[in-house]
Amino acid sequence: MTVFDTLSGFFALGGPVVLVLFAMSVLTLTVTLYKIWQFSVSGVGRHRVLSDALHLWDKGKQGAALTRLGASRSYLAPLLGNAMAGSQRPGIEARLDAEAGLALASLERGFRVLDTIAQIAPLLGLFGTVIGMIDAFRSLQEAGSSVDPSLLAGGIWVALLTTAVGLAVAIPTSMVLTWLESRTARERVFADKALRTVLVPEMAAPEVADPTYGARVNA
């Protein structure tokens, strides 16, 4: 028996609800792989170079901080470059907060899809179970006085199959979403601290920041 035959038999038992849940599981896997790739490319969680640059900036070594920041491939590097280049501009804090929010929003893209699947999958499974139970008891009624207990038992376990599939889809999806949200939350905390460090350094620097740095990083 091939995998296709096994899946076909499984879908035949569970009905269209199981087919929908299977499609949702494929969507969950696709979104998860995309987010892992996106986080890796964006440098999420890799803050060593940024932390070095911020430490130098905090100690008043602006030139060294800009040089060190140029070695970072993090998605936050252009934002911090703009912050360092325009740290003395009036109103720069509100603008940087808005840009940081936009950058973090891109990391959260796809979270709503995972959240929807985590909430709907158990309900779909329960819906399939209710439909299956209705069919089982309808078959029991049609059997009349010659009731076969195995007929009822078989209908019930098939009906409960959809609930099990729904939970099997919802639980991993919820776990993945929680993991992604926790990483994004840590990024938000780091970005906020980094911007505050640039705007209010511990030690004033005698050096003048390169005003063209932000443009060069964004380019």
C-alpha positions in Angstrom: 0.0 0.0 0.0 1.4 3.4 -1.1 1.3 6.6 0.9 -1.3 7.9 -1.5 -3.5 4.9 -0.8 -3.1 5.4 3.0 -4.0 9.1 2.8 -7.0 8.4 0.5 -8.3 5.9 3.0 -7.7 8.3 5.9 -9.6 11.1 4.0 -12.4 8.6 3.2 -12.8 7.8 6.9 -12.7 11.4 8.1 -14.5 13.0 5.2 -14.0 16.6 3.9 -13.3 18.0 7.4 -10.1 15.9 7.6 -9.1 17.1 4.1 -9.5 20.7 5.2 -7.5 20.1 8.3 -4.8 18.4 6.2 -4.6 21.5 4.0 -4.3 23.7 7.1 -1.4 21.6 8.4 0.4 22.1 5.0 -0.2 25.8 5.3 1.1 25.8 8.9 4.3 24.0 7.7 4.7 26.4 4.8 4.4 29.5 7.0 6.7 28.0 9.7 9.5 27.3 7.2 9.1 30.8 5.7 9.4 32.5 9.1 12.4 30.4 10.0 14.1 31.5 6.7 13.0 35.1 7.2 14.3 35.2 10.8 17.6 33.7 9.7 18.2 36.1 6.8 17.2 39.1 9.0 19.6 38.1 11.7 16.9 37.8 14.4 18.6 36.9 17.7 22.1 37.6 16.4 23.0 40.8 18.2 26.7 40.4 18.9 27.9 42.9 16.3 25.1 45.4 17.2 25.9 45.0 20.9 29.5 45.8 20.2 28.6 48.9 18.2 26.2 50.1 20.9 28.8 49.6 23.6 31.3 51.7 21.7 28.7 54.4 21.1 27.8 54.4 24.7 31.4 55.0 25.6 31.6 58.0 23.3 33.5 56.3 20.5 31.2 57.2 17.7 33.6 56.5 14.8 34.4 53.1 16.1 30.8 52.4 16.7 29.8 53.3 13.1 32.6 51.1 11.7 31.6 48.2 13.8 27.9 48.6 12.9 28.9 48.4 9.2 29.9 44.8 9.8 26.4 43.8 10.8 23.9 42.2 8.5 21.0 42.6 10.9 17.7 44.2 9.8 18.2 46.6 12.6 21.6 47.9 11.3 20.1 50.5 8.9 17.8 51.7 11.7 20.6 52.1 14.2 22.7 53.8 11.5 20.1 56.4 10.9 19.7 56.9 14.6 23.5 57.4 15.0 23.6 59.8 12.0 20.7 61.9 13.2 20.9 61.5 17.0 20.8 65.3 17.5 17.9 66.0 15.2 14.7 67.3 16.9 11.9 64.8 16.9 14.1 61.9 15.7 12.9 59.7 18.6 9.3 59.5 17.3 10.5 58.8 13.8 12.8 56.0 14.9 10.1 54.4 17.0 7.8 54.4 13.9 10.5 52.9 11.7 11.3 50.2 14.4 7.6 49.3 14.6 7.5 48.9 10.8 10.6 46.7 10.8 9.2 44.5 13.6 5.8 44.3 11.9 7.4 42.6 9.0 8.7 39.9 11.3 5.1 39.4 12.6 3.7 38.8 9.1 2.0 35.4 9.0 1.3 35.3 12.7 -2.4 36.0 12.1 -2.5 32.9 9.8 -1.0 30.6 12.4 -3.3 32.1 15.2 -6.4 31.5 13.0 -5.4 27.9 12.3 -4.6 27.2 16.0 -8.1 28.5 16.9 -10.2 27.0 14.1 -8.6 23.5 13.8 -10.1 22.2 17.1 -13.5 23.7 16.2 -13.4 22.0 12.7 -12.5 18.7 14.4 -15.4 19.0 16.8 -17.7 19.9 13.9 -16.6 16.8 12.0 -17.2 14.7 15.2 -20.7 16.1 15.5 -21.5 15.4 11.9 -20.1 11.8 12.3 -22.2 11.2 15.5 -25.3 12.4 13.7 -24.6 9.9 10.9 -23.9 7.1 13.4 -27.2 7.6 15.3 -29.1 7.9 12.1 -27.7 4.6 11.0 -28.7 3.2 14.4 -32.3 4.5 13.9 -32.5 3.0 10.5 -31.4 -0.4 11.8 -34.5 -0.5 14.0 -34.8 -3.4 16.4 -31.9 -5.3 14.9 -29.2 -3.0 16.3 -25.6 -4.1 15.8 -23.4 -2.5 18.6 -20.4 -2.7 16.3 -22.2 -0.4 13.9 -22.6 2.3 16.5 -19.1 1.8 17.9 -17.5 2.0 14.4 -19.4 5.2 13.7 -18.4 6.8 16.9 -14.6 6.1 16.5 -14.7 7.4 13.0 -16.5 10.5 14.2 -13.9 11.1 16.9 -11.1 10.8 14.4 -11.8 14.4 13.2 -11.4 15.8 16.7 -8.1 14.0 17.1 -6.9 15.4 13.7 -8.0 18.9 14.7 -6.1 18.8 17.9 -3.0 17.3 16.1 -3.0 20.3 13.8 -3.8 23.0 16.5 -1.3 22.0 19.2 1.9 22.2 17.1 0.6 25.3 15.4 0.0 27.0 18.8 3.5 25.9 19.9 5.2 27.3 16.8 3.3 30.6 17.1 4.3 31.0 20.8 7.9 30.4 19.9 7.9 32.9 17.0 6.1 35.5 19.2 8.6 35.1 22.0 11.5 35.7 19.6 9.8 38.8 18.2 9.1 40.1 21.7 12.8 39.8 22.5 13.6 41.7 19.3 11.3 44.4 20.3 13.0 44.8 23.7 16.4 44.8 22.1 15.4 47.4 19.5 13.9 49.7 22.1 17.1 49.5 24.3 19.3 50.0 21.3 17.5 53.1 20.2 17.6 54.6 23.7 21.3 53.8 24.0 22.0 55.7 20.7 19.8 58.7 21.6 20.9 58.9 25.2 24.5 57.6 25.5 26.2 57.2 28.8 29.1 59.4 27.7 29.0 62.3 25.3 31.3 61.9 22.4 33.7 64.4 21.0 33.6 62.8 17.6 31.0 63.8 15.0 28.9 61.0 13.5 29.0 60.6 9.8 25.6 62.0 8.5 25.8 59.9 5.3 26.1 56.6 7.2 22.3 55.9 7.3 22.0 56.5 3.5 25.0 54.2 2.8 23.6 51.4 5.0 20.2 51.6 3.4 21.8 51.6 -0.1 
